[in-house]
Amino acid sequence: MSKEGSTKLTYAIKNLRKHWELARVHWQDQVAKDFESNHLAPLETRVNAVIRGMDKLAEVTAKVKRDCSENR
């Protein structure tokens, strides 16, 4: 398993954050604050956890492949 998926996800969440910051320049009311705290922040937290999990899984998968190929 490559790190391609987690790399794409990392880019996507950074891109989302960048665009959100641009939107916040013009959208500064309570609805924007609620959106950020109720939707964006939890999403970022979850996505970052998924990225860490994907990276760990990639490490484990690579180790398994190495271990299996050494025994052949």
C-alpha positions as CSV (number, residue, x, y, z in Angstrom):
1,M,0.0,0.0,0.0
2,S,1.5,3.3,-1.0
3,K,1.1,6.6,0.8
4,E,-0.6,8.1,-2.3
5,G,-4.1,8.0,-0.6
6,S,-3.0,9.7,2.6
7,T,-1.0,12.3,0.6
8,K,-4.0,13.2,-1.5
9,L,-6.2,13.4,1.6
10,T,-3.6,15.6,3.3
11,Y,-3.6,17.9,0.3
12,A,-7.4,18.0,0.2
13,I,-7.8,19.0,3.8
14,K,-5.1,21.7,3.5
15,N,-6.8,23.0,0.4
16,L,-10.2,23.0,2.2
17,R,-8.6,25.0,5.1
18,K,-7.0,27.4,2.6
19,H,-10.3,28.1,0.9
20,W,-12.2,28.3,4.2
21,E,-9.7,31.0,5.3
22,L,-10.4,32.9,2.1
23,A,-14.1,32.6,2.6
24,R,-13.8,33.8,6.2
25,V,-12.5,37.2,5.0
26,H,-16.1,37.8,3.7
27,W,-18.2,35.6,5.9
28,Q,-17.7,36.6,9.5
29,D,-21.1,36.2,11.2
30,Q,-22.3,33.7,13.8
31,V,-23.4,31.2,11.1
32,A,-19.8,31.1,9.8
33,K,-18.5,30.5,13.3
34,D,-21.0,27.8,13.9
35,F,-20.1,26.1,10.6
36,E,-16.4,26.1,11.5
37,S,-16.9,24.7,14.9
38,N,-19.7,22.2,14.1
39,H,-18.5,21.0,10.7
40,L,-15.1,22.1,9.6
41,A,-13.1,21.5,12.8
42,P,-14.6,18.1,13.5
43,L,-13.9,17.1,9.9
44,E,-10.3,18.2,10.1
45,T,-9.9,16.2,13.4
46,R,-11.4,13.1,11.8
47,V,-9.4,13.4,8.6
48,N,-6.2,13.9,10.4
49,A,-6.9,10.7,12.4
50,V,-7.7,8.8,9.2
51,I,-4.4,10.1,7.6
52,R,-2.4,8.8,10.7
53,G,-4.2,5.5,10.4
54,M,-3.5,5.2,6.7
55,D,0.1,6.0,7.2
56,K,0.4,3.4,10.0
57,L,-1.4,0.8,7.8
58,A,1.0,1.5,5.0
59,E,4.0,0.9,7.3
60,V,2.5,-2.4,8.6
61,T,1.6,-3.5,5.0
62,A,5.1,-2.7,3.8
63,K,6.6,-4.7,6.7
64,V,4.4,-7.7,6.0
65,K,5.4,-7.6,2.4
66,R,9.1,-7.5,3.3
67,D,8.7,-10.2,5.9
68,C,6.8,-12.5,3.5
69,S,9.3,-12.0,0.6
70,E,12.3,-12.8,2.9
71,N,10.8,-16.2,3.7
72,R,10.5,-17.3,0.1
